[in-house]
Amino acid sequence: MNTIIAIGAGIAALTGIGAGIGIGIATGKATDAVARQPEADGKISKLLLIGCAMAEGTAIFGFVVALLIILFLG
């Protein structure tokens, strides 16, 4: 049973990988957009921060779920 709990916690913790990839892609696209239109820097930065916060939120949620699985089922 402990093996299944460890596998579930590991899968829940993998959300950090998706968030990292998403933030990297978003940052790259924002950099390209600023390079094309420097005058829109403020709007692009604001949207980038909102998107990164959402992606980090999913990563934190997955981490908390993994901790809860370990603490309450382990």
N, C-alpha and C positions, 0 to 999 in steps of 0.2 A: 504494500500500500504506500509506503514512503517513496518508492520509486515513481509511482504515478503522480504523487504530490509534487515531487521535484521536477518532473517533466512539465506539469501544468504551470508551475511557477516560472520555469525557464521560458516557456512559450509566452506567458504574460509579460515577461521582462523583455522580450524581443521587440516590443513596440518602440523601444528606444532607437532601434536600427531604422525603422520606417520614418520616425521623426527626424533623425539625422539626415537621411537622404532627402526628405522633403524640404528641410531648411536649407540644405546645400543647393538644391535646384532653384528654390525661390530666391536665394541670395544671388546666384548666377544670373537669373533672369532680370532681377532688379538692377544689377550692375550693367547689364547690356542696355536696359531701358534708360538708365541715367547717362550712359555713354552716347545714346542716340538723341536724347532730349534733356540736356542739363538743366533747363529751366523748370522741369517738372520734378526736381529732386525732392521737394518737400512732400508732395503727394505720394511719390513712390516709396519714400522712407516710411511714411505713416502706414501705408498698406503692407509693406514688408514686415514691419513690427507686429501688426495685427496677425498676419499669417504665421509668423514664427511663434507668436504666443499660443496660437491655436495648436500648432504642431507640438510644441513643448507640453501643452496641456494633455494631449493624448499620451505622450511618453510618461508623464508623471502619473497619470491615471493607471497605465499599465504597470508601472513600478509599484504603486500602492496595492494594486490587485495581487501582484506577485508576493508582496510582503504579507498581505492578509492570508493568502493561501498557505504560506509557510508557517505563520504564527498560529492560525486557528485550526488548520487541518493537519499540521505536522506534528 
